[in-house]
Amino acid sequence: MNQALERHLNILDFTLASLLRRRAKNLSLLAIYLLVVFMLASLAFFVTALKKEATIILSGAPDMIVQRLMAGRQDLVPADYAVEIAKIRGVTAVRPRLWGYYYDALNGANYTIMASEDPAVVPGSATIGAGVAKARNLAVGDLLPLISYDKSPVMLEINSIYPHGADLAAADLIVISPDDFHQLFNFPGGQATDLAVTVRNPKEMSTVAAKIAGTFPDSRPILKSEIQRTYQSIFDWRGGMTLILLTSALISFIIFAWDKATGLSADERKEIGILKSIGWETSDVLLLKFWEGLVISLTAFLLGVVLAYGHVFLLSAPLFAQALKGWSVIYPRFQLVPVVDAYQLSVLFFLTVVPYTTATIIPCWRAATIDPDAAMRY
């Protein structure tokens, strides 16, 4: 056991010295290797973290949202629908929601306007997201002027601003009173944008949704689980599109790495011949090249993963943020919660470390099995 360990340590020591003698070649390979691992790991970390953030936010969403369709498009929901849905067995609460979008011609941004029944939100006041405050240069106590659909001004006093920690959900949000909402959008009374339905037993969601659709054929019940799956699919799709863009770089790296791994230089062949002539076994030479490949690939993998972790969770992934968050004038600024998927790291490890390490052994085995004199004459 001790002899085997000492043998490996001696070969590893010789491996490090051999790598330093060809530092230019190995550093160029390491740099490209590191870049590819960094990009792939960053993408995996960022998509996983965004999906986790979406899951956390949607955990507080209503059990079910009921919309009304007119000619295949979302339309306003009459208040009578809420009364009838509340009578369905298993439904504990039905809350009409007032919300919509407001286009700000000053900066080209779209705000999400939501009415709140909170007594703290009085007519003439508003709570805004940090993105809105930054875009309009607003502070608590300032006035936010909006133009209603009938071209009359709506002046709202800012009573609070959501912290940056809520940016993912509230960066573009403006919360106002129902009276101001009706005035701003000239919204008809007795109507709602949609209905938030609370169901007592989660296992009865599908049954309640079927009853709602049967009672109101023009309605569209949307379960919270369906919303969660939609967001997961969106991030998977965007991550896949970004991965496609990185495929060319990955293919170029594979070709480059294979060429470097399988193409032994004359000096390397000569070195193998010298080692064989002084008594090294073929297994020793293969072990030497195995350690060379492992040192390069494992170093690139570990450094790439560490740099990707810092890029995503410390710097908020500036290389991928716009591509995966989506386009918007008001970008949410938020700190991603660190999430590491062991399965994804394992797949990345086997796709990057194992092939390169294995590829280094094949040409070395060929060179190690020929006569030492022939190898030294290369």
C-alpha positions in Angstrom: 0.0 0.0 0.0 2.8 2.4 1.0 4.8 1.4 -2.1 1.9 2.0 -4.4 1.2 5.4 -2.8 4.9 6.4 -3.0 4.9 5.3 -6.7 1.9 7.5 -7.5 3.4 10.5 -5.6 6.7 10.1 -7.5 5.0 10.0 -10.8 2.8 12.9 -9.9 5.9 14.9 -8.9 7.5 14.1 -12.3 4.2 15.0 -14.0 4.2 18.5 -12.6 7.8 19.0 -13.6 7.0 17.8 -17.1 4.0 20.2 -17.4 6.2 23.1 -16.3 8.7 22.3 -19.0 6.0 22.7 -21.6 4.2 25.5 -19.9 3.3 27.5 -23.1 1.4 24.6 -24.6 -0.3 23.6 -21.4 -1.2 27.1 -20.3 -2.9 27.8 -23.7 -4.8 24.5 -23.4 -5.7 25.3 -19.7 -7.0 28.8 -20.6 -9.3 27.5 -23.4 -10.4 24.5 -21.2 -11.1 26.9 -18.3 -13.2 29.3 -20.5 -15.4 26.5 -21.8 -16.0 25.0 -18.3 -16.7 28.6 -16.9 -19.3 29.3 -19.6 -21.1 26.0 -19.3 -21.0 26.1 -15.4 -22.2 29.7 -15.4 -25.2 28.8 -17.6 -26.1 25.8 -15.5 -25.8 27.8 -12.2 -27.8 30.7 -13.6 -30.7 28.7 -15.0 -31.0 26.6 -11.9 -30.9 29.7 -9.6 -33.6 31.4 -11.7 -35.8 28.4 -11.6 -35.3 28.3 -7.8 -36.2 32.0 -7.5 -39.3 31.5 -9.6 -40.4 28.6 -7.4 -39.9 30.6 -4.2 -41.9 33.6 -5.6 -44.7 31.5 -7.0 -45.1 29.6 -3.7 -47.1 32.6 -2.6 -49.3 32.7 -5.7 -53.0 32.0 -5.5 -54.0 28.3 -5.7 -55.9 29.1 -8.9 -56.4 32.1 -11.2 -59.6 32.3 -13.2 -59.6 34.4 -16.4 -62.4 35.1 -18.9 -61.8 34.7 -22.6 -63.5 36.5 -25.4 -62.6 35.4 -28.9 -59.6 33.6 -27.5 -58.3 36.7 -25.8 -58.3 37.6 -22.1 -61.3 39.8 -21.2 -62.6 41.4 -18.0 -64.4 39.1 -15.5 -67.8 40.1 -14.1 -68.1 40.2 -10.4 -71.0 37.7 -10.6 -68.5 35.0 -11.5 -66.8 35.4 -8.1 -70.1 34.9 -6.3 -70.9 31.7 -8.2 -67.4 30.3 -7.9 -67.5 30.9 -4.1 -70.5 28.5 -3.9 -68.5 25.6 -5.4 -67.7 23.0 -2.8 -64.0 23.1 -1.7 -63.5 26.8 -2.5 -62.7 28.8 0.6 -62.2 32.2 -0.9 -62.5 34.1 -4.2 -60.7 37.5 -4.6 -61.3 39.7 -7.6 -58.0 41.3 -8.7 -57.4 44.6 -10.5 -54.2 44.9 -12.4 -52.8 46.0 -15.7 -49.9 47.5 -17.6 -49.1 51.2 -18.1 -46.8 52.5 -20.8 -44.6 55.4 -19.7 -43.7 57.4 -22.8 -41.0 59.3 -20.9 -38.6 56.3 -20.8 -40.4 53.7 -22.9 -41.0 51.4 -19.9 -44.0 49.3 -19.0 -45.2 49.4 -15.4 -47.3 46.8 -13.7 -50.2 48.6 -12.0 -52.0 46.7 -9.2 -54.9 47.8 -7.0 -54.7 46.8 -3.3 -57.4 46.7 -0.6 -54.7 47.3 2.0 -56.0 50.2 4.2 -52.4 51.7 4.1 -52.8 52.3 0.4 -55.1 55.3 0.4 -56.4 57.1 -2.7 -53.8 59.5 -4.1 -50.8 57.4 -2.8 -48.7 54.6 -4.2 -46.0 52.1 -3.4 -43.5 51.6 -6.1 -40.7 49.2 -7.0 -37.1 50.2 -6.9 -36.9 49.9 -10.7 -39.7 52.5 -11.1 -38.1 54.8 -8.5 -34.8 54.6 -10.4 -36.3 55.1 -13.9 -38.3 58.2 -12.7 -35.7 59.4 -10.1 -38.3 59.3 -7.3 -38.1 59.1 -3.5 -40.6 58.7 -0.7 -42.8 61.8 -0.6 -42.4 62.7 -4.3 -45.2 62.9 -6.7 -45.6 60.4 -9.5 -47.7 61.9 -12.4 -49.6 59.5 -14.6 -52.0 60.2 -17.5 -55.3 58.4 -17.4 -57.1 56.9 -20.4 -59.3 59.9 -20.6 -56.2 62.2 -20.7 -56.6 63.6 -17.2 -53.6 63.7 -14.8 -53.4 61.3 -11.9 -51.1 62.5 -9.2 -49.8 59.8 -6.8 -47.7 60.5 -3.7 -45.0 57.9 -3.1 -45.5 56.6 0.4 -43.0 53.7 0.2 -40.5 52.0 -2.1 -40.1 48.2 -2.2 -36.5 47.2 -1.3 -34.1 45.8 -3.9 -34.5 42.4 -2.4 -38.0 42.3 -3.9 -36.8 43.4 -7.4 -37.5 40.1 -9.0 -41.2 40.5 -8.3 -41.6 44.2 -7.8 -39.0 46.1 -9.8 -41.7 47.5 -12.2 -44.6 47.4 -9.8 -46.9 50.3 -8.8 -49.5 49.5 -6.1 -52.4 52.0 -5.9 -55.9 52.1 -4.4 -58.9 50.6 -6.3 -60.3 54.2 -6.8 -57.1 55.4 -8.4 -57.0 52.2 -10.6 -60.5 52.8 -11.9 -59.7 56.5 -12.6 -56.4 55.7 -14.3 -57.6 53.1 -16.7 -61.3 54.2 -16.9 -62.0 50.8 -15.6 -65.7 49.7 -15.5 -67.3 49.0 -12.2 -68.4 45.5 -11.3 -65.5 44.0 -13.3 -62.1 42.5 -12.5 -58.9 41.6 -14.4 -59.1 38.0 -13.0 -60.1 36.1 -9.9 -57.8 34.6 -7.3 -59.3 31.4 -6.0 -58.2 29.6 -2.8 -59.0 25.8 -2.6 -59.1 24.0 0.8 -57.7 20.7 -0.4 -54.8 20.8 -3.0 -55.9 17.4 -4.3 -59.2 18.9 -5.4 -57.7 21.6 -7.6 -58.4 19.8 -10.9 -62.0 19.0 -9.8 -62.7 22.6 -8.8 -61.2 23.8 -12.1 -63.4 21.4 -14.0 -66.5 22.7 -12.2 -65.6 26.3 -12.9 -65.1 25.6 -16.6 -68.4 23.7 -16.7 -70.3 26.6 -15.0 -68.6 29.3 -17.1 -67.6 28.0 -20.5 -65.8 31.2 -21.3 -63.5 31.0 -18.3 -60.0 29.6 -18.1 -58.9 28.3 -14.8 -55.1 28.3 -14.4 -53.6 26.2 -11.5 -50.5 27.4 -9.6 -48.7 24.2 -10.6 -49.3 25.0 -14.3 -47.8 28.5 -13.8 -44.8 27.0 -12.1 -44.3 24.5 -14.9 -44.6 27.3 -17.4 -41.8 29.3 -15.8 -39.6 26.3 -15.5 -40.1 25.6 -19.2 -39.3 29.2 -20.1 -36.0 29.2 -18.3 -35.2 25.8 -19.7 -35.9 27.0 -23.2 -33.9 30.2 -22.8 -31.0 28.2 -21.3 -31.2 25.8 -24.2 -31.0 28.6 -26.7 -28.0 30.1 -25.0 -26.4 26.6 -24.9 -26.9 26.3 -28.7 -25.0 29.6 -29.1 -22.2 28.1 -27.0 -22.1 24.8 -29.0 -19.8 26.2 -31.6 -17.3 27.2 -28.9 -17.7 23.7 -27.3 -17.1 21.9 -30.6 -14.0 24.1 -31.3 -12.7 23.2 -27.8 -13.3 19.5 -28.3 -11.4 19.6 -31.6 -8.6 21.6 -30.1 -8.3 19.4 -27.0 -8.4 16.2 -29.0 -5.6 17.5 -31.2 -3.5 18.5 -28.2 -4.2 15.3 -26.4 -3.7 12.8 -29.3 -0.9 14.6 -31.1 2.4 13.8 -29.2 5.3 16.2 -30.1 8.7 14.9 -31.0 10.0 16.0 -27.6 7.3 14.1 -25.8 8.0 10.9 -27.9 11.7 11.3 -27.1 10.9 11.7 -23.4 8.9 8.5 -23.4 11.8 6.7 -25.2 14.2 8.0 -22.5 12.0 6.9 -19.7 11.6 3.4 -21.2 15.3 3.1 -21.7 16.1 3.9 -18.0 13.7 1.2 -16.8 10.2 2.7 -16.8 7.4 0.2 -17.5 4.7 0.9 -20.0 2.2 1.1 -17.1 4.4 3.8 -15.5 4.4 5.9 -18.7 0.6 5.5 -19.1 0.2 6.5 -15.5 2.4 9.6 -16.1 0.2 10.7 -19.0 -2.9 9.9 -17.1 -1.8 12.3 -14.3 -0.9 15.0 -16.9 -4.3 14.9 -18.4 -6.0 14.7 -15.0 -4.0 17.7 -13.6 -4.9 19.9 -16.6 -8.6 18.9 -16.9 -9.2 18.8 -13.1 -7.5 22.2 -12.6 -9.6 23.7 -15.4 -12.8 22.2 -14.1 -12.3 23.3 -10.5 -11.2 26.9 -11.5 -14.0 27.1 -14.0 -16.7 26.1 -11.5 -15.3 28.5 -8.8 -15.2 31.4 -11.3 -18.7 30.5 -12.6 -20.0 30.5 -9.0 -18.6 34.0 -8.4 -19.9 35.2 -11.8 -23.4 34.1 -11.1 -23.9 34.4 -7.4 -21.6 37.4 -6.6 -21.9 39.4 -9.8 -25.4 38.3 -10.8 -24.2 36.8 -14.1 -23.7 39.9 -16.4 -22.9 37.7 -19.3 -26.2 35.8 -19.3 -28.6 38.2 -17.4 -30.2 39.9 -20.3 -30.5 36.8 -22.4 -32.2 34.7 -19.7 -34.2 37.3 -17.8 -35.8 38.7 -21.0 -35.8 42.1 -22.5 -37.1 45.1 -20.6 -36.4 48.7 -20.0 -36.6 48.1 -16.3 -34.3 45.2 -15.4 -34.8 43.7 -12.0 -31.7 43.8 -9.9 -31.5 41.0 -7.4 -29.0 38.8 -5.7 -29.5 35.2 -6.7 -29.7 32.6 -3.9 -26.8 30.1 -4.4 -28.1 26.8 -5.7 -25.7 24.1 -6.8 -27.1 21.1 -8.6 -24.9 18.1 -8.0 -26.3 16.2 -11.0 -25.4 19.1 -13.4 -21.9 19.3 -12.0 -21.5 15.6 -12.4 -22.6 15.7 -16.0 -20.3 18.7 -16.7 -17.4 16.8 -15.0 -17.9 13.7 -17.2 -18.3 15.7 -20.3 -15.1 17.7 -19.8 -12.7 15.9 -17.5 -13.2 12.3 -18.4 -12.9 12.5 -22.2 -9.8 14.6 -22.2 -8.1 12.5 -19.5 -8.9 9.3 -21.5 -7.8 10.8 -24.8 -4.3 11.5 -23.4 -3.7 7.8 -22.8 -4.2 6.4 -26.3 -1.3 8.0 -28.2 1.0 7.5 -25.2 0.2 3.8 -25.1 1.3 3.6 -28.8 4.5 5.5 -28.1 5.2 3.5 -25.0 4.9 0.2 -26.7 7.5 0.8 -29.5 11.2 0.3 -29.1 12.9 3.0 -26.9 15.6 3.6 -29.6 12.9 4.2 -32.3 11.1 6.6 -30.0 14.2 8.6 -29.2 14.9 8.9 -33.0 11.7 10.9 -33.6 
